[in-house]
Amino acid sequence: MSDAKAVWIRDPLAILADGAERGLVVRDGRIVELVPAGAVPATADLAIFDASEHVVLPGLINTHHHFYQTLTRALPAAMDRELFPWLQALYPVWARLTPEALELGATVAMSELLLSGCTTTTDHHYVFPAGLEDAVDIEVAVAKRLGVRVLLTRGSMNLSQRDGGLPPDSVVQDEDTILADSAHVVAKHHQRGADAMVQIALAPCSPFSVTTSLMRATADLADELDVRLHTHLAETEDENRFCEQMFGCRPLDYLEQCGWLNARTWLAHGIFFNVDEIKRLAKAKTAISHCACSNQLLASGCCPVCDMEEAGVGIGIGVDGSASNDGSNLMQEVRAAFLLQRARYGVTKVSHKDALRWATMGSAACIGRPELGEIAVGKAADLALFRLDELRFSGHGDPLAALVLCGAHRADRVMVAGKWVVIDGAIPGLDVKGLIRRHGSAARAMRAG
């Protein structure tokens, strides 16, 4: 579908869109027509894709991840620890990250995401040991090769253990280096407009790993360059105590003092905000990436998603790093978010459609991409198609509900910008066995030191 010929994705088993019972028409990377029940497309000269065995979703959007962490899944030294000691166990291993290892880690992460129905992903890369100065360039190259849309963040840490922070000296950089490279990667890679495939945001790691000066300078630079801002915030009670001890205020107060409380910012986790803080987030139009699996594995807590949405805070979904989730499957993350929030709020407050909405329209709003996350005329032709022919789905009634309730985990077809990037449950041209072998070898080398 690289030419201008339109394609009718015809007669889906189910579709997450109103008025598209007979499917949709895609041309030049956009959705140009929805076809209601009993109708045929008005568009002429169509190719046809028979979707009668597929449930069609807008492409899922991942709003928080750390690609390199696929290299440290289920690491024994970090298991059964809460966030701060977990980080302390992992930082020395991450300090051994090489360009080759990052390329493999990013390939594994983005491939997993694509295969789970994810068409757009963010990444938060903040580890820059010597020799890894071109980390963002490496990730851009992988994204282009796989055909996935990305918002890659130029992360940063400049507060090491000797300064009272958590990371070792070997993975941090000084403020001038960070800001200069942030401007450089934006100038080199950031695309603007509704068709953008690669965008860049700026992302100091967290309040306990960067200085106040860097937080403020990064906010100023993002404003100057007109790019988005991202960081971790309110993930644990330890973070609250750290901010109160270091800065004399709670994390959100600190964020506001640094010039971050605005519509340019989206935050990972957002578990420990009080009622007043949630109102302030809503007023500022600062969004939250809900990372259900990671929060459960690290026993961090549960993001109050419904309270936030009722107050007007935007919510997206993120898989978070594969060292705290141990997977990069966004469809499984949808189910995890559904179950976690259903347990918190009850059956009348959270439905499967809410969870799908968080991972599509909600995530699109998080990252400032309103043209994504919805099957509607004029939106990007980013789609995820799932079959229901596995044992887990046998006996289902509602096909859309079955995706979430029965635990869909692998898309059969994925389209990004009108092009098929997953066909028959596989990424064309990707040597999965070879990738696993090389990725596993890199992971073992990092563990061994």
CORPEHU-V695184 format. One record per helix or strand of 2 or more residues. SS is the DSSP state (h for helix, s for strand). FROM is the first residue (numbers start at 0). TO is the last residue. Records with the same first field share a line. If there is no record, write none. Layout:
SS = FROM-TO + FROM-TO
//
This chain:
s = 5-9 + 13-14 + 22-26 + 29-33 + 45-49 + 53-57 + 59-61 + 117-124 + 148-155 + 197-203 + 228-232 + 264-268 + 286-289 + 314-316 + 382-386 + 412-415 + 418-422
h = 66-71 + 75-77 + 82-93 + 98-114 + 134-145 + 160-162 + 168-170 + 174-188 + 211-224 + 236-246 + 250-256 + 274-283 + 291-296 + 304-310 + 329-344 + 351-365 + 390-392 + 398-404 + 431-447
//
